Amino acid sequence: MNGAGQSTLSRDEAFSRIRLLRSPNIGPVSYNQLLRRFGTATAAIEALPDLAARGGAPYRPAATSRIEAEVAAVRKAGARYLFHDGPDYPALLSALENPPPILTVRGDASLLARPSVAVVGARNASAAAVKLSRDFAIALAGRGYAVISGLARGIDAAAHRGALAGMADGGGTVGVIASGIDIAYPPENAELQEQVASEGLLIAEMAPGTEPLARHFPHRNRIIAGLATGTLVVEAAPKSGSLITARLAAESGREVMAIPGSPLDSRSHGCNQLIRDGAILVQSPEDVIELLIGFEGQPRSTFREGGLEFVVSDADEPADIASLLTLAPVGVDELIRQSGASAGSVQMALLELELAGRLARHAAGRVSLSSN
Amino acid sequence: MNGAGQSTLSRDEAFSRIRLLRSPNIGPVSYNQLLRRFGTATAAIEALPDLAARGGAPYRPAATSRIEAEVAAVRKAGARYLFHDGPDYPALLSALENPPPILTVRGDASLLARPSVAVVGARNASAAAVKLSRDFAIALAGRGYAVISGLARGIDAAAHRGALAGMADGGGTVGVIASGIDIAYPPENAELQEQVASEGLLIAEMAPGTEPLARHFPHRNRIIAGLATGTLVVEAAPKSGSLITARLAAESGREVMAIPGSPLDSRSHGCNQLIRDGAILVQSPEDVIELLIGFEGQPRSTFREGGLEFVVSDADEPADIASLLTLAPVGVDELIRQSGASAGSVQMALLELELAGRLARHAAGRVSLSSN
């Protein structure tokens, strides 16, 4: 694995971090809590079996052989890891509530420091929308912007192709995929994905070898929206994934832009509705640039600087929280109030339940018993 | 002339009002000031020569023979007069800053009491926009709305035709023309104009016999915007008359709506820009109805109840205002402040200058010396 840029991260600790994140029932929240509590991933992994036992279940961290194979696969793919606290980790993404703790990337990570626009839309787009996607991407990449998209058919592919054709002044394109870094999907975009990796930047959250399952796409969409200063929807059906990406962008305080179309063309309805809901109507790349130049890019919260509301301390004993939980999500604040325990001990109890596979985490920091 | 509905207006006084409005240098502001000062148009006309002489010029009111001919032409056209303080005068129009004091109308004036939408747009509209205009008008007139437009080619004609085809539940169509009530323009819409007059309502501000000159169209646009609860622009070029109508609607506190289109079609740019500037994007007649149902229709000021800021009283002597005026428009407040005279005497002095052809009135009540 290439640890360049992770100046304070030893090879062993980097390995442990990957192993920690791939261990059962570990998500971004518990990963970060464990790092906070134990200082290093190596120490956290040592402590995991004891912690989990207190939650009521035996526990085995991910096997080292599996992580060794993953690291070899990443190296073989010509990729490397980015860790959430490393200097290469994209600042805007780290401003999300629970950003991915580890990414794998191929290509030019300096694109992550460029002003950026996500260009997204339908796979079965109209010819006019494909042309618009390409034209906008050519102009934006030519003005130094990183054009971010999801390497899907239709709008995504046209955006990547346009950016590759037009890139200048440090601009380029970033492809975010739902599979592992070593898997190309859809097959007809395999060549384009390779070109994005060699001339731009390719990003995957999932471990190498992971096939792009339906449940991975919302995570990919969240990264696309989170990487970009603004998200432009070119053409999208109502209730499509592109509109979810737009909503995620809005929730992260980013600009949301949409290209309108005639109501007589049903493929325009998603974008038109988005504009009715508050997205900015854009007609030209200049409209996009004018809008984003004024964007302050202020993260609303930063994972990097300690996005956690509660820091788990050794001094606290875990509270009996399991009895307060049901299948209905509830705020951690409410659990603290009801239990009368300290914030730290409530967080500790939740962590133990999570490791035991008994906890589900929801949006806005809410938790419930797992329905599994 | 048909005085029905003007319950307190005698035949002679109605005649004098028409004569007053058609007299030289009389506009809506001076017309209203003279009615206020002298109580009746008959008394105002008697006083006009003396008043004007104080402004420095001889003055002759419109000849009675000319007004007799006008009244005969209105009757011959099957039309009648509406006066600004009559019960049939449209309430929303009377909420404008200086509404037309007298209108001529043909047809069903009860349409003026219906909820109303102005549907406007380009003369050289695309086939798709013509279809949209017609479809929206069919649906709106079918839901009891009065569809108001300007009887021009393209979007206007399609809106009238759609409303005539779809009208139900008290809905219908209102055509506002820039010519006199007895002139059809453009020629190819003569039959449509006749149908609007017989099945809907036709409105003209200009005296019968007046040809539609370019300078009349802004007045027509202002009436269209002023009659309607909201103005819908279907397709319009940037800087077109339709966008001026939309701006007038917005300035009068009415809803402004626009139908979007692809940026690849330059004919969409006017509407798209309007949406960027704050107009509501609408995709369907239901969008329009939903928006207008919530409209309170509160007039911001009413001519009918005394929209004048200053009432001219007999007690005041005119101030020497001419020396304060230049070709640059200035607020009446500023003139009052600089002259040290009372509001009433400043208004009187302005009225005298206007009658003498030396005053020009501008938007927001500002005045200047006339450049003629």
Interface residues (C-beta under 8 A of the other chain):
Chain A: A128 K131 L132 I259 P260 G261 S262 P263 L264 S268 H269 N272 Q273 I275 R276 I280 L281 Q283 S284 D287
Chain B: A128 K131 L132 I259 P260 G261 S262 P263 L264 S268 H269 N272 Q273 I275 R276 I280 L281 Q283 S284 D287
